[in-house]
Amino acid sequence: MKHWAQAEERGIIWGMRALLKCYLFFGRGFLQIFLYPVTAYYWLTNRPARQASRDYLARIRRYSNNSDIDSGYLGSIRHFMCFSNAIIDKLAAWSGTLTLADVDYHGREAVFGHLQNQQGVLLFGSHLGNMEVCRVIATLRKNIRVNVLVHTKHAEKFNALLNEYAKSDALTLIQVTDINAAVAIRLKDMIDNGEIVVIAADRTPVNGLSRVSEADFLGAPALFPQGPHILAGLLKCPVFTMFCLKEGDKQVIYFDHFSDGMAFKRHQRDAEIQKSIQQFADTLQRYCSKAPLQWFNFYNFWQSKDETSNNT
């Protein structure tokens, strides 16, 4: 299996533009009918993604001791269909048709308490649920700016596309392949301005595997990036995890306190980063158990560092 960044990007800009217009003109029901056969075709033709789906479902079934989770072919199809529904939810968030009435929150008071005091916040996100719903956060109160770090060369084009339809330009996608000094300085300025920075903490770096650590995740070692935790140490700001799960007709965003501000001691730096990564992995697996079909990493997440290096 390849590193996740080597997987072919199937949702290109013109395709997303077409889906957005289809959603706006014809509604969710029509688009859902269209997406289901496309998803079924993708499931049939992408054997590695299908294997990764079944492997994950088997692991979460054992970890959560939930016999209702089907790790067979039917369960995998349901997993892919859930991803299709998440795509429609992304379109709703991007187009502005997802309103505050469609979203519930848990733990937002602590986050907004920091923002009211002009103190920026770093949010650790993941590929569990739908991070795009965080666009709605920017409409909760005036002067809230949300900056999302993404690992795609299309970030600027996506940003322009989304802002064509969005009612607010308070969300910015920032394309990064590595958190270097220039990126860290830019993000520090955002935090100092009382803004929100969001980074996915469950994907290994695009450029090399020198900054990864193994953590126990769903009963086996898995690689997690050190970058988000190193960034938290540089920004010296409050850190929360953020998971947005679909629960019935609602998008529910969960904010959990992670750290008041990380400061890694030089002689204990590696051990403290490892501890922080394991803390995130523990939180992630708890939320995976809450919504097992909503974790959308369709590649072999449990590859060792040697296996991943051989595929890059």
Secondary structure as the mmCIF struct_conf table of DSSP 4:
data_model
#
loop_
_struct_conf.conf_type_id
_struct_conf.id
_struct_conf.beg_label_comp_id
_struct_conf.beg_label_asym_id
_struct_conf.beg_label_seq_id
_struct_conf.end_label_comp_id
_struct_conf.end_label_asym_id
_struct_conf.end_label_seq_id
HELX_RH_3T_P HELX_RH_3T_P1 TRP A 4 GLN A 6
BEND BEND1 ALA A 7 ALA A 7
BEND BEND2 GLY A 11 GLY A 11
HELX_RH_AL_P HELX_RH_AL_P1 ILE A 13 THR A 45
HELX_RH_AL_P HELX_RH_AL_P2 ARG A 47 SER A 64
TURN_TY1_P TURN_TY1_P1 ASN A 65 ASN A 65
TURN_TY1_P TURN_TY1_P2 SER A 67 ASP A 68
BEND BEND3 GLY A 72 GLY A 72
HELX_RH_AL_P HELX_RH_AL_P3 TYR A 73 SER A 95
TURN_TY1_P TURN_TY1_P3 GLY A 96 GLY A 96
BEND BEND4 LEU A 98 LEU A 98
HELX_RH_3T_P HELX_RH_3T_P2 LEU A 100 ASP A 102
STRN STRN1 VAL A 103 HIS A 106
BEND BEND5 GLY A 107 GLY A 107
HELX_RH_AL_P HELX_RH_AL_P4 ARG A 108 GLN A 116
TURN_TY1_P TURN_TY1_P4 ASN A 117 GLN A 118
STRN STRN2 VAL A 121 GLY A 125
BEND BEND6 HIS A 127 HIS A 127
STRN STRN3 LEU A 128 GLY A 129
HELX_RH_3T_P HELX_RH_3T_P3 MET A 131 THR A 139
TURN_TY1_P TURN_TY1_P5 LEU A 140 LEU A 140
BEND BEND7 ARG A 141 ARG A 141
TURN_TY1_P TURN_TY1_P6 LYS A 142 ASN A 143
STRN STRN4 VAL A 146 VAL A 150
TURN_TY1_P TURN_TY1_P7 LYS A 153 HIS A 154
HELX_RH_AL_P HELX_RH_AL_P5 ALA A 155 TYR A 165
BEND BEND8 LYS A 167 LYS A 167
STRN STRN5 LEU A 171 GLN A 175
BEND BEND9 THR A 177 ASP A 178
HELX_RH_AL_P HELX_RH_AL_P6 ALA A 181 ASP A 192
TURN_TY1_P TURN_TY1_P8 ASN A 193 GLY A 194
STRN STRN6 ILE A 196 ALA A 200
BEND BEND10 ALA A 201 ARG A 203
BEND BEND11 VAL A 206 ASN A 207
BEND BEND12 LEU A 209 LEU A 209
TURN_TY1_P TURN_TY1_P9 SER A 210 ARG A 211
STRN STRN7 VAL A 212 PHE A 217
TURN_TY1_P TURN_TY1_P10 LEU A 218 GLY A 219
STRN STRN8 ALA A 220 PRO A 225
BEND BEND13 GLN A 226 GLN A 226
HELX_RH_AL_P HELX_RH_AL_P7 GLY A 227 LEU A 235
TURN_TY1_P TURN_TY1_P11 LYS A 236 LYS A 236
BEND BEND14 CYS A 237 CYS A 237
STRN STRN9 VAL A 239 GLU A 247
TURN_TY1_P TURN_TY1_P12 GLY A 248 ASP A 249
STRN STRN10 LYS A 250 SER A 259
BEND BEND15 ASP A 260 ASP A 260
HELX_RH_3T_P HELX_RH_3T_P4 ARG A 266 GLN A 268
HELX_RH_AL_P HELX_RH_AL_P8 ARG A 269 LYS A 290
BEND BEND16 ALA A 291 ALA A 291
HELX_RH_3T_P HELX_RH_3T_P5 PRO A 292 GLN A 294
STRN STRN11 TRP A 295 TRP A 295
BEND BEND17 TYR A 299 TYR A 299
TURN_TY1_P TURN_TY1_P13 PHE A 301 TRP A 302
HELX_RH_AL_P HELX_RH_AL_P9 LYS A 305 ASN A 310
TURN_TY1_P TURN_TY1_P14 ASN A 311 ASN A 311
#
